Structures are given as C-alpha cells and as structure tokens.
Amino acid sequence: MYIGVDFLLNLLYTLGFEYYFLGSRGVIQFQNVSAMLDVFMTTALGVIIYAYQIWQEGIFVRSEATHSSRSLSLQPALKPFNNEEDTDK
C-alpha cells in the first residue's frame, strides 16, 4: 500500500507540477531523464528510505522511565559498557 500511494503521489507531483506547471513556464526542463523515469527513480528512493526507517526502528528499545516526549523514551538496544563486568572474569 505504501509503494502504491508513494508512486501515485510521485506521479501527480512529477507530471502535474514539474512537467506541466513548471515546464510550461520554462522553470524546469527534462533533458536526459523522462518524466516517467523520474517518477520511478523517486519511488525507488522512497522505498529505500522506508526500508531504512523500518530497519532503524528495530534497533531501539523502549525505556522503563516515562518522559513527556515520546522520543526521549527510546534508548539504544545495546547496553552500556561496564568495566566491572570484565574484571570479574
């Protein structure tokens, strides 16, 4: 569903705004890339960014302490390095 909506919005933006609106005023001109290829490249970039976001959400764990801001309750999944644990062995 994400890819379909992203593709549709990229299509409307590229063809409607960039190609027709800005292109008819001489602000932008597609030379080596067609408008449809621009839509596909922008959609591919959106998929890569979305996959990166999903991957990054998996490396954080929720903290037990509650904060007024949601972002402050995220902590790195790795526990801090402690010298005392290494010297006991």
C-alpha positions, -999 to +999 in steps of 0.1 A: +000+000+000+029+024+008+045+018-025+012+024-044+004+056-026+040+068-029+040+060-067+007+079-072+019+110-053+052+110-072+033+106-105+010+136-096+039+157-084+062+150-113+037+151-142+013+176-128+036+201-111+071+197-125+064+186-161+033+207-169+032+236-145+069+244-141+078+231-176+053+253-194+068+283-176+104+274-185+115+268-150+124+231-154+131+210-184+137+172-185+167+166-208+184+132-202+156+118-180+120+114-190+092+124-166+082+087-161+118+077-153+119+105-127+087+090-112+102+055-110+135+068-095+118+089-069+096+059-059+126+037-057+143+062-034+112+063-013+112+025-009+149+026+001+142+053+027+112+034+040+132+002+044+159+021+062+133+036+086+119+001+094+154-012+100+163+017+123+131+013+143+142-022+152+175-011+169+157+009+196+140-005+227+116+013+250+128+027+283+110+020+315+111+056+325+083+077+311+090+111+296+067+138+283+083+134+249+079+101+231+114+104+215+131+106+249+118+071+259+138+054+231+171+040+242+198+022+221+193-016+223+230-022+233+237-020+270+265+004+281+300-009+286+308-017+322+345-022+333+335-041+365+319-070+345+351-076+325+375-075+356+354-102+374+362-129+349 
